Amino acid sequence: MTKNHHHSESPTILLRVSDGAFHMHRAFNDFQQANKSAEAYAGAGFSVAMMSATGRFLMAYDARRQRAAV
């Protein structure tokens, strides 16, 4: 009997999104999608840390508020 092992083609990427008072985690199997999401959260004013599924720090995104043109 053989076991059928399932795993994603890409390793899981975790985002830790924080506004300073609370934080949440988001998980992605696609690095490009995780990167786009991290940039969007940072653009909305959140600090974001990107980590591997094992907890290894990969990169950080600084919070930045996008200003509306007048």
Secondary structure, DSSP 8 states (H G I E B T S, - for coil): --------SS--EEEEEE-SS-EEEEEES-HHHHHHHHHHHHHBT-EEEEEETT--EEEEE---B-----
